[in-house]
Amino acid sequence: MDASIWSNELIELFIVIGNKRANDFWAGNLQKDEELHMDSPVEKRKNFITQKYKEGKFRKTLLASLTKEELNKALCAAVVKPDVLETMALLFSGADVMCATGDPVHSTPYLLAKKAGQSLQMEFLYHNKFSDFPQHDIHSEGVLSQESSQSTFLCDFLYQAPSAASKLSSEKKLLEETNKKWCVLEGGFLSYYESDKSTTPNGTININEVICLAIHKEDFYLNTGPIFIFEIYLPSDRVFLFGAETSQAQRKWTEAIAKHFVPLFAENLTEADYDLIGQLFYKDCHALDQWRKGWFAMDKSSLHFCLQMQEVQGDRMHLRRLFFPPLSLEHISLFTMVQNGEKLDVLLLVEKGRTLYIHGHTKLDFTVWHTAIEKAAGTDGNALQDQQLSKNDVPIIVNSCIAFVTQYGLGCKYIYQKNGDPLRVSELLESFKKDARSFKLRAGKHQLEDVTGVLKSFLSDIDDALLTKELYPYWISALDTQDDKERIKKYGAFIRSLPGVNRATLAAIIEHLYRVQKCSEINHMNAHNLALVFSSCLFQTKGQTSEEVNVIEDLINNYVEIFEVKEDQVKQMDIENSFITKWKDTQVSQAGDLLIEVYVERKEPDCSIIIRISPVMEAEELTNDILAIKNIIPTKGDIWATFEVIENEELERPLHYKENVLEQVLRWSSLAEPGSAYLVVKKFLTADTIKHCSDRSTLGSIKEGILKIKEEPSKILSGNKFQDRYFVLRDGFLLLYKDVKSSKHDKMFSLSSVKFYRGVKKKMKPPTSWGLTAYSEKHHWHLCCDSSQTQTEWMTSIFIAQHENDIWPPAGKERKRSITKNPKIGGLPLIPIQHEGNATLARKNIEVVQEQNLKGCGSLKSVIKSPWTRA
């Protein structure tokens, strides 16, 4: 049995339903003379199976009296309860598995089951996406639909521009140079004539050849009045542009054209209010080995698609949740690849774990899709849901401001009470509105007060209040409830009734304010002071009342209970606050300095350097600072890097030169033994190694071979031993095959979402001494190699593939050093610890402070005025 398919939930589902219970339903009305016997011929067996399962001829008829609407309503009520058998009976009696639930957020039975935590119901609904009983005659429906599209007849005057062999120059110019043409759509062909009296067409378009149809919603003005444009793209690199005099006429023509060239399995795409519809080539995580044809439609900020290899009839991506690399796991990226000796432009879209590669038939139609997707992924409107969103449905502008204030403002007195410069605040808001994804707030360039002003202005100016004006009286009336627990319950109910984006944004804002008030001893901003500032922003009231302030103060003080925050998350926040308020950038003046102990080449006392790290320091800066302090000049062709070493020195990983050092160190607090983690700067790669791997990457497959693998936690059916598997590193993924002869991979690791460490923990009992460990959010994979050389080759190949050959700054670029050029403490330069006595004293001082203030934070040290740091 394939463990990648037979999940624990699926196994449990089979056990719960079982053959007997399932057969009791499907054969509930089976008569004695209709039963199938052991010696029945093949044809009779085939007819029996068709009648039993496809037609449902013998199933129980207890629910036969219910209408479709009643069945759907009963299904929505059943999926939130544990009885899967009731759901099975309803679904196979005619209930629609994708019926509307009436809940705008949990809009399908599957989402209702997910909300209720009913995992078996979810599994059953997932595996019955295609269920549709009573079953209609699909073949006859398909014929009627095809005949209907073939018999479509339209005729009218349209503006028509000449076909372009390469690229449309100017739509306005083309339309102004042409006159109306008499256009006829009949028998699958669109012909255009000089006039309605002409018998010979000027040209004819075979609609079956259409690969893309673009509809311009905005009216376009000529001397004769407004026209409404649509474009037809053909695989021969030809484009035809037409214009109708009304939007109704435009829609009538485009609907007729789309229904003809879009196949039956994707006809649901034609029901959307699309701006763009057509065929593209795609690859997804289910099949990266070859390009396939899929059908796509753009509807505002959503990309709908039907993929032939996909189980469900249609799906969509929310384009405002896509991010540009390397900033997030959710992104949109344009790159060029070589296929059959020709360059091919490919668009990579990633949203919440879904990865999709697409390219067009021609450069023209691909450009249209690329432009439309980029535009749809941007900000469009002033409503909260119209903003560019993060993967958690929080507007990027909100996340950016919160991150900046958290990093640089937690220790600033009266943060949020200070006003920024109105002009600079306005300019920042405009930059975010133009493209929030690509705009970055930077210390030194942007002022803290301006950023806080941006956040307050944004919340005050969106189309509706974050807490919604509709719920305003309910928020205020909750204060009449004197019992704290009951009042908190009411707040929770109000929050759950908010639209999804409002709910996610409110959670982010209140979490941030809760974090700020936890540092009130430093910044003097307790919950009440913050509520005084934010009540008018969150309610969008011109003045502020004591009731509004009390509600916001309640939300901040009871953040943990209202949003059901786990205890370990609160502890993590406290640790982060401690780090952020004690570590400082060179431009911030606070008492004490935050230091980190870094080793050079190996972990030995005389190789240790205590160095100050700012919150924005990247691995390249740290590496260059350490080499400068130690007066090490790398040999030509050698690359040095900063490594993080964890798990009692059993695992190590090179940091990418752009990787933020502090962010990585903060993650050590989640390790089982954070105190054993440390950083070391040492030689990593040579120019020859890089060239060898880069040359191989151009061939498509960077690395392949047999490795032994063990998963943690292990699945029921996979056992707990290392197993031989064939691995292929290709196209940003590490693919796992059962053996070298397998044509389909069993598992796929996305290099962008997995961290790879050199080494395997001894407690895993690896069969060899060499290997790699892969960490994802929920799983660990341990891979064993047959030699040290193989281990190095895999680690190097994966690192280079992860960063698309961008593993070190380009030759000739000035080496990045820290702002201070020489890291210092209190104006005194740092020096390496040369003698064991000094090293011992240093460690004692560090350990005292670490024990008191920074327990469980790895090799992170806070040292104030330590004499051993003097030169």
N, C-alpha and C positions, 0 to 999 in steps of 0.2 A: 504493500500500500504506500502511496506517495504521501509522505508526511507534510509536504508543502500544500497539499490539497485537503487532506483529512485533518482538519483542525480539531481541537478538543471540543468546541461547540458543535461541530458537525457530527462527531462521534456520539455526543450526548443526545443530539437531536434524533439520530437514528435509533438510539436505545429507547428514547421516550415514545416515539411513534411506533416503531417496530412493524414487521410485515403483517402481523395479525390485525393490528388496529387500522393500518392503512387499507388492508384488504376488506375489512368490515365495512369500510366506506365505499370503496370502488366496486365491490361485489355485493352490496347490501340488497339489491333487488334482482340478483342473478337467479333465474329459474333453473330447475333441475335439467331440463332438456337443452339448456343453453350452455351448460358447463363444458369445459374443455377436457378431453380425455388424453391419456398418455399416448395413444396410437393415432391421435388426430393428425391429418396431413398438414404440411407446411402452410398451404394457402388458408386453411381454416384457422390455424394459429395466428396468422397475420391479421385476418379479419377480426378475430376475437380481441386481440390486443388493441387494434384500432378502435373497435367499438367500446372497449372497457375504459381506455385511458384518454383517447383523443375526443371521442364523442360523448363519453360519460354515460353510456347507455344503461349500465347496471348500478350506478351509484345510488346512495340513499336519497330519498326525495322529501326529507323532513322539512327542508328549507325552500321547497319548490314554490310555495305560495308567496314568498317575499319578493318584492320588486327589487330592481337593481339598486335603487337609492337606499332601500331598507337594508339590503345586504351590505352595502358599503358602510352605512352607519354602524351596523353591528360589528363589522370588521374593525373599525376604528376603536370601538369599545373593547373588543376582545384582545387586541395586540398589547394593551397596557397591563394585561393580566397574564399569569403564567401558563394558562391552559392552551397549549399549542394545538391540541386536537380540535378545539372549537374554531381556531383560526383556519386550520386545514379544511374543515367542513364548509366554512363560509367562502373561502377563497375558491375551492373547487366546485362550489355551487353557483358561482357566477359573480362573486364580489370582485371588484377591480383592485388589484394589488397596488396600483398607483393612483387610487382615487383621492380626490381633494378632501382634506380633513377639516377645513374651516379655520385651521390655525396657520397664520401667515408665516410663522417660524418653522413649526414642525408640520410641514405641508403634506407629508405622505405617511401611510401607516408605518413604514420603516422608521421614520424619524420619531413618530409617537412612541414606538417600542424602545427606541434608543433613549428617549427622554425618560421613560419609565424604568430603564435599566433591565429590560427583558431581553437578555442575550440570545436565548433560544428562539424567541419570536423573531428577532432580527435575522438570525441565521436562516430560518424558514422562509421569511419574506425575500431575503437576498437571493436564495436559490430558486425562487419562483417568479422572477421578474417577468417571464414571458407568459405566465399562466393567464388564460383568458377563457373562462367557461361560462355559459355554453360556447363552444368553439364555432365560429362562423366558417364558411367555405372560403378560405383565403385565396384559393386559385381564382374563383369566379369574381371575387372582389377586385383582384389585381387586374383581371381582364377588363372589367368595367372601367376601372380607373384609367387604364392605358387607352381604351377606346375613347374615353371622355376627353383625354388630352389630345388624342389624334384628331378628334372631330371639332376641336376648338376653332372658332372662326372669329376674327376681329378685323375690322378695317376702319381707317380714319386717317386724317392728315396729321403727320408728325414732322417736326424739324429733324433733319437727318444730315449728319456730317460725313464727309468721305472717310473710308477706312484708312487706318494708319498702319504702315508696314513695320514701324519700329516704336514710335512713341507719340502720344498725343501732345501737340505743341501747346496750344492754348484753347481751352474749351470755348471761351468767349469769342476768340477770333474765328474758330471753326464754325460756330453757330451763326455769327454775323455774316459769314461768307456764303451761307447756304440758304435755300428756300425750303418751303414745306414740300414734303413728298407724300404721295398717297401710299400708305403702307397696308399690307394685307398679311395676316397670320392665318395660314390654312395648311392642314395636312403635315404639320411639323416644320413648315418653312415660312420664314418671314421675308416677304418680297417688298421692295419699294419702287414706286413708279414716279415718273415725272409729273403725272396728274392722274386724276381718277378716270380720265378718258383713255389713258395709254393702255395698250395691250401687251407691250413688251416691258418687263421690269428692268430698271437700271442695275439692279443687283439682287441677289437672293442669299439668305443666311439659313443654313441647315441648323435648326435649333438643337438637334441631337449632338452637335459638335461644340456647343457652348460649354465653356469651363468656368465662367465667372459672370455674374450679373451684378452691377453696382447701381444703386439707387441713390440719387442726391435728394435729400429731404428739403433742403433749402431751395426756395424758388429763385430763379435766375432771370434778370430783367434784360430784355432787348427793347428796341424802339417800338416794337409791336405790343409789348406787354410782358408779363411774367411767363416763364416756361419752366417745366419740371423735367429734369434730365435723368436718363438712365443709359448705362454703357454695357455693351455686350462684348465679351472677350472670347477669342477663339484660339485654339492651340497653334495656329499658323502665325502667331504674333500679330494678329490683326485685331483692331478694336473698332467697333461701330458705336457711334453716339447718336442718341435720339432725344427729342424733347417734346413733351406733351404740354398742352395749354392749361391743364388743370392737374392738381394732385390726384384727383379721382381717376382721371384718364391714365396718368402715370401708373397708378397702382393696378388698374385693370390690365394694362399691357404686361407689366412685370410679373403679376401673378400668373397670367396665362403662359408666359414664357417659362417661368420657374417650374410650374407644375408639369411642363413637358420634358425638361431635360433633367430634373431631379428624380432619381429612381424611387420606387415604391417604399423601400426600406427606410428612406430618409425623408419621406414626404411630410413628416411632422415639422421639419425645418421650415417648410413653406407657410406654416401657420403663424410663425413669429412675425413681428413688425420689423423685418430685417432691412439693413442698409446694404448688405453685401451677402451674396449666396453663391456657392459654387463648389468645385472639386479641387482638392489639394492632395499632394502626397504626404504621408505621415509615417512616423515611427513612434511607438510608445513603449512603456516598460514591459508590455506583454510580448512584444516581438521587435527586438532591435536589429534583427539579422537582415531585414529587407524592408524596402519602402512599400507601402500599400496605399490604395486610394481611399479617401474618405470624403465626406460631404460636410461642409461648414456653412454657418450663417452668422452674421454679426447683427446683434440686436442691442443697440445702445452700448452698455458697458459689458455685455455678455457675449461670449463666443460659444454658440451652440454647435454641436457636431454629432455625426453618426458615423461610427467606424465599423467597417464590415466584420472585423474580428472581435467586436465587442459584444458582450452578452446583452446589455441593455439597449433599447432602441435609440436612445439619445442621451446626451450629457452636455454639460456646459462648463466653461471656465469664467470666473468673475475677474475681468481684466484689471480692475482697479486694485486687485490683490496681488498682482504680479510685480516683482521687483527686479532691478537690474543687478547682475553680479558685479563684484563679489560681496554685496552688502547683505544678502539674505539667501535662504534656501528657496524663496519664492522669487522668480525672476523671469525677465524676458531678455533674450540675447540673440543678436544677429551675428552669424559667423559664416565663413566660407570653407567648404570642403571640396576635395577632388574626387570625382566619381567618373569612371571610364575615361580618364584623361581630361575631363572638362571640369571647370570650377562651377560649384553649385552653392547658391545662397540659401542658407537654412536658418529658420527662426526657431529658437528654443524657448518654450514656455513652461514654467513650473509654478504650480499653485497647490499648496497643502499636500505635498507628497506626489501629486500627479505630474508626470513629465511628458511633454509632447514636442516632437520635432516635426516641423512642417516645411515644405517647399512647394513652389508653384510649377505649372507646366512651362511657363515662359517668364522672362524677366518682367514683362509688363504686368501680368496678373499677380505675380509675387509682390511687386512693388505696391500694388493697390492694397493687397492684404496687409502687408507690413505697415504701411502708412495708417490704415484704418485701425489696426490693433494698437499701435502706439498712441494714436489720438484717443481711442476709447479707454486706454489705460490711464489717461491723465485726468485732471480735475475738471468737472463739468457741472457748474452750478454752485449754489451757496448752501445747499442742504447738507447735513452731516453725511448722509449715505452717498453723496455725489463726490466726496473727496477721495483722493488716492489712499487706499487702506493697507494696513499691515496684515500679516497672516491671521491676527487675532481680531480683525475687523475694527481696529482703532485707526483713526486718521493718522497718516504719517506725520503731519504737522504737530499733532499732540504728542506722539511718541518722541519726536525729535526734541521738542521743548522740554519734556519731562526728563529725558536722558541728559540733556545739557545742564539743567538745573540740579539734577541729582549729582552729577559729576563735579560741578564747580560751585554750587550754591548752598549745599546743606550746612556749611559752616559760616555762611554770610549772614550778618545781623539784619533783621527786618526784611528778609527776602520776601518778595511779593507785595510788601507795603511801599517799596520804592518804585517810582515811576520812571520809565525809560523815555528816551527822546522820541516824540511823536513821529518825526520824519523817518527816523531809522526803523521804528516799529512798523510803519506803513510800508517801507521798502522791503523789510523782511517778510511781511504778510504777502506782498506781491510776488516775491521770489518763490515762496511756498506754493502759492496758487498757480504759478506758471508751471512748475514741475517739482513737487515735493520730494520725489524719489532722488533726483540728482542734486538737489540743494542740500548742503551740509553746513551745520553750525560749527564754528571753529573758535577755540579759545584764543584770546588775543585779538582776533578779528571782530568778533561779535561780543557785545557787552551783556552781562547777566541781566541787568534791568530791562534791556530791550527784549530779551528772550521771554522774560516773565510777562512783559507787556503784550507780546505776540500771543501767548497762550490765553491771557485774559480777554484780549480783543477778539480772538477767534471764537471763543465760547460765547461772547456777548453778541456777536454779529451773525451767527449762523441763523438759518431761516426759522427754526423753532428752538426753544430752550432745550438744553440737554435733558433736563428733568421733565420736559414737555409742559406746555401751558395747560393742556387738557387735564393733567394730573395735579396741577397746582393746589386746588382746594383739598385734595386727598393728603398731600404731603403736610399741609398746615394742620389739618384736622387730626393727624396722627399724634400731634403733641398733646391732645386731650387725654390720651391713654397714659395713665400714670405708671402702670406696671412696665418696667424696662423690657422684659422679655416679650410681652405682647406688642409693645411699640416696635421693637426690632422685627418681629414677625410681619407687621404691617409694612414696614420699609421694604422688607424682602419681597413681599407680594407686589408692591408698586414697581420695584426694579424688574421683576420677572415679566411684568406687563409692558415694559418699554420695548421699542423696536430693537433688533439685534445690535445694530451699530451703536445706538445710544447706551444700551446696557454694557457693552464691552468698553466703551469710552468712559462711562461713569466709573466702572471698576478701576480703570487705569488712573483716572484723576484722583479718586479717593485713596487708592493705594499710595499714590505719590504724596498726597497731603498727609496721610498717616505717617509716611516715612519722614517727611519734613518735621512734623511736630515731635517725633521721637528724638530729634536733635535740638529741641527747643532751648536746652540749657546753653547751647552755643548760638543759635540763630534768633532766639527770643520769639519764635513763631509757634505758639501753642495752638491747640485746636480752635479755640475761640477767635484768636487773631486771624487765623486762616479763614475761618467761616465769615468773618467780617469782610474779607476781601472777595471771597468767591461766591457768596450767596447771591449777589446781584448778577454775576456771570452765569451761574448755573440755572437760575430762575428767569433771567433776562428781565429783571424789573429795574425801573429807573432809579428808584430809591432803594432802601432796604429796611425791612421790619425786623423786630426782635424774633418773630416767629421764623422767618426765613433763615436767620443766623442760627437759631437753635436747631433747625432741621439739619443744616450742613454740619454743625458741630457734632450733632448726634451721629451722623454718617461717618465722620472721621473717627470719633472716639470708639465707635462700635464696628469699625471696619472688619475686624477679624470675624466677629459673629455674623454680621449681615452678609458678608460675601463668603462665609464658610472657609476661611483660610486655615490651612493646616499649621500645626505647631512648628514643624520643621521649616516651613516657609517663613514664619515670623523670626525664628532663630537666624535663618540665613540673612534676612533683612537687617537684623541687628549687627551681624558680622560685617556685612557690606557697609553699613553706616559707619561702623568703627573704622574700617579701612579708609573709606572715602574722606571722613573728617580728619583723619590723622595723616594720610598721605597727601602730599600737596605738589602742585606744579611749581616751577621756579618763579612764576609770577604771583603766586599767592603767598601771603605772609601769615603764618600761623605758628604757634609754639610747637617746638619739636620737629623732628624730621623722620620720615618713614624710609626704612632701608631694607634691602634684601641682600642675602648672602648668595653670591654667584661663584662657581668654581671654574677653573680654567683647565681643560683637558681631563682632569680626574678629581675625585673628591678626596682631597688630602689637605691637612691644615695649612701647609705653605702654598697651596693653590687657591686659597679663599680670598675673595674681595667683597667688602661690604660697600654697596653702591646704592645711591638714591635713584628711585625710578618715579617718574611722573605718571599720572593717569593716562597720558596720551603716548607714552613711549612705545615704539615698535621694536620688534626683535632686531632689525638692522641697526638701530641706534645702540641698543644694548651690546650687541656683538662688537661694533666698532669702538665703543667706549672701553670695553674690557680689553680689547687688543691694544688700544692706545695706552691704557694704564700699565699693561704688562710689556709694552714696547715690542709687541709681536708684529712682524711684517710678514703676511702670508706669502708663501712661494707662489710664483706666477702659475696660474692654472688651478690653484687650490681654492676651495670655497669653505669658509668657516661659518658656523651657524650656532645659534642658541638652542640647546636641547632641554626639554623638561624630562626629568627622571622620576618615576613614581613606583609604587608597589615594592618598596624595599629594594630598589635598584634592579628589579626584574624587567621593567618596561621603560623604554625611552622613545622620544619622538622629537624630530627637528621642528622648530617653529618656522613658519614661513616668514620671510623678511618683513612683510607688512603686518604680521600678526601682533595684536596688542598684548604686551607682556602682562600687565596688571590683570586684565580680564582672565587670562589663563591661570595666573596664580590664585585668583579668587576661587576658581573652580576646585582647587585642591581641598577645600573645606568639606566637599562631599565624599572624599576618599575614606576608606576604612582606616587608614593610617596616614593622615595628612602630614604628620611630622616627618615622615620619611621622604617626602617629595623635595626636590631641589632643582636648580637650574645649573647647567654647565655649558660653557662655550668651548667648542672643539672643532677640529677639522671634519668636514662632512663629505663633500664631493670634489671631484676633479673635472676640469673642462672636458677631458676625453670621455669620462663617464656620461656627462650631460649630452655630448654630441652623439654618442652611441645610442642613448635612449631616444633622443630627439629624432634621429634618422629612422629608428624603428617605428616611431609614432606616425610618421608620414605613410607608412605601409598599412595603416588601419589597426592591426593588432600589435600592441606594444609589448605584451608579455603573455606567455601561456605555459602551462605545465601542470604536473600532478602535485597536489598538496594534501596533507591530512588535516581534516577539520573536525572541530568539536564545538557545539553551540551551548551557550549558557544564557538563560536557563534552558535545559534540554526539553524537547517535546516528547509526548508520550510514546510516539512511534519511532523516534529517531535514535533512541538509546542514549548511552552516556559514554560512548567510546569515540576515539578518533577514527574517522573513516576516510579512505582515499577518494578524492574527487578531482575532476579536471577543471582547472580555472583558466579563464581568458580575460585579459585586461583590454577593454576596448570602449571607445566612445564615451568616456567618463564613467564607466561602470566596470565592476569586477563580477564576471558571470561565472556561475558554478554549474558544471555539468556532471551527470552521474559518472560518465567515463568519456574517453576521447572520441568514441563513436557516436555519442548522443547528438542529436540535431537540435534539441530544445533544452534550454537551461532550466535547472530546478530552482535556482535562487539567483538574486541579483543585488549587488551592493552598490548603491550610489556613492561615488567617491566624495560628493559634496556634502553628504550627510553622515559620513562615517569617519572616525578618527582611527588611524592605523599606527600602532606602536611596534617597535622592534623588540622581540622577545615574547616568551610565554611563561605565565606564572607556574611555579613548580607544583603548586597544589592541584593543578590540572592534570598532573602526571603525563606530561607530553612524551611521546615515543622517541623524540630526538631533542637535541639541545638547541636547535635553531628554529625560529619561527616568527610569526607576527600575531598581534592581537588587534582585533577590530572592535571598536566600541560604537554602538549607536545609542539612541535614547533609551531603548528597552532591552537590547540584547548585546551579548558579547560573543564574538567568534574567535576561536583559537586555531591558528593555522601553523602546521609544522612543515619544515623543509628538510631536505636530506643533507644539506651542507651549509656552511657559513657563507660561501659564495652565492648560493641560491637565495639565501635569506637577504643578503645585501642587494642582489639584483631585483628581487621583488619589492623591497622597501624603496629603493631608488626609483624604480619604474612607477610605483604607485604615487610617490611624492611628486614626481614630475608631471604625471597625468592629472593629479588633483589640481595642480596650479597651471595647467596648460603651458608648460615649458617656461612660465614666468617664475623661476625659482630664485633669482638673484637680480639686483638692479642691472640694467643694460651697461655694457662696457662704455667707459667714458663719462658716465654719470658720477657727479660728486658724491662721495660717501657721506651718508647721513649720520650726523653726530647729535648728541643731546644739545639742548639750547645753551646750556652753560659751558659747552666745550669740555670742561673738566668737571665731573661730578663733585660737588662739595657738600659739606655739612657746616652750617653756620659760618660760611666764608672760608672754611679750612678745607684744603684739598684732601681727597681720600687717597690712601696708599694701600698696597697689598699687605696682608698680615704675614710678615716674614719669619717671625720666631714663634716657637711653640708657646712660650710664656705669654706673649701678646695674644696669641690665638685663644689660649685658655681663658684669659681675662675677658676677651671679647665675647666668647661664647657664654661665659657666666653672666655678663651684663645683659646679653641678648636674652638668655633663658629666663632671667628674673622678670623682665618686661613682658616677654612672651607668655609666661605662666600667668601673670597678673591680668594682662589686657587682651591677648590675642590667642587664647587657647584653641588648639585644633586648626591652626591656620598655616601649616607647613613651615617653610623656612623663612616666613615673613617676620621681620624684626622692626622694632621701634626703639631707637636709641637717642637719648637726649644728652648732649654735652659730654660725650664719652672721650676721655683723654687719649685713648689708644688710637683715635682717628687722626691725630695731629701728624703733620709731615715732619 
